[in-house]
Amino acid sequence: MSSTADPFAGQLHAVHVLGTTAGAHVSSLVGGLVARGVEVTVCGPVAAEADYAFGATGARYVPVDLGRRRATAADAPVVGALRAAFNGAGVVHAHGLWAGFLAAVALGGRGVPLVVTWHGGAPAAGGRGLVLRWLERRAVRGATVVLGVSSELVDRARGLGGKDVRLAPAAVPRPPGRPPRPPDEGERHRQKTRADHGAVDRPLLLAVGRLEPAQGYDLLLDAAERWSALDPAPLVAVAGEGGQRAALERRIEAGRLPVLLLGRRDDIPDLLAAADLVVLPSRWEARALIAQEALHAGVPLVATDVGGMRELVGDAAVLVPYGDPGALAAAVTSLLADPDRRAALSIAGRAQAATWPTEDDTVAQILSIYDELTQP
């Protein structure tokens, strides 16, 4: 073979299209595919390469700003960039419905199979809901195979006319292993983290997620108002950044609420180790990353009973109705007063996490689908 021969000749070339979500899952999946001999190109926002280091997995990264969903219009420059990236692809795999819609438009007439993984999205109402439902139908019907990460999403995709819809719970990387510490040192580190956030002699609650309305932080502040009169009042540390920061800061300051906005953090494992509880007040979730991280770490979880949450956690977390701050506050304060219940949930959480698909399981399922779609 000459030195100029294509090193990937004969290999499957898969192009992944990444929107604004599921970066950790896609990075894990792409790394597994490359390790198993698949040539992978990832198209996505410039920032995603810095956040998830796709290049380090052995994939080629092509910056393409998919932008936000713009009514029913496909952005011509984006579609053109995707068409160029799709040259030579044996399969295209889009993550998210907007990415799926754009990929379907860019693939028009090529006959290349399109896999779309639907990672989530709460049903919307009003005029915006009409636009989103149109987008959902176009993306689902344009895909060769739709993969829903929860049973609810599978049912929704089938109802929208998906030709081939399958359940594919997306595994995410387990929290990175850390050098083991002697028990005394581990406890000192935990107490230092708590002290750094002003929670030496008070319970510490952790919430993680973008500061956006769908994350339910208004509901969380409503609950915090109810327990702010306790002595000591539980402190909520919120890790995440987003457009709602200013409004949340004003409300926290005006109500003198026991809530800290930490901004974006890269030390979630340390924060989990220091927390008494994790709180997830979202309007909708499919397979929330922080819920998985909490159960893996054995930290009791209180979450809203929405989307795929019950399917994910089973009986290993306390679930409350969305929109009921009283129920959320009662669940939190009840758990904080019951160390035996927290210990039981810690054990149950780790057991539930052991039932989830591993990263290897996810890669094997995706490879099987690719093989099925690309065999002559």
Secondary structure, 3 states (H helix, E strand, C coil): CCCCCCCCCCCCEEEEEECCCCHHHHHHHHHHHHHCCCEEEEEECHHHHHHHCHHHHCCEEEECCCCCCCCCCCCHHHHHHHHHHCCCCCEEEEECHHHHHHHHHHHCCCCCCEEEEECCCCCCCHHHHHHHHHHHHHHHHHCCEEEECCHHHHHHHHHCCCCCEEECCCCCCCCCCCCCCCHHHHHHHHHHHHHHCCCCCCCEEEEECCCCHHHCHHHHHHHHHHHCCCCCCCEEEEEECCCCHHHHHHHHHHHCCCEEEEECCCCHHHHHHHCCEEEECCCCCCCCHHHHHHHHHCCCEEEECCCCHHHHHCCCCEEECCCCHHHHHHHHHHHHCCHHHHHHHHHHHHHHHCCCCCHHHHHHHHHHHHHHHHCC
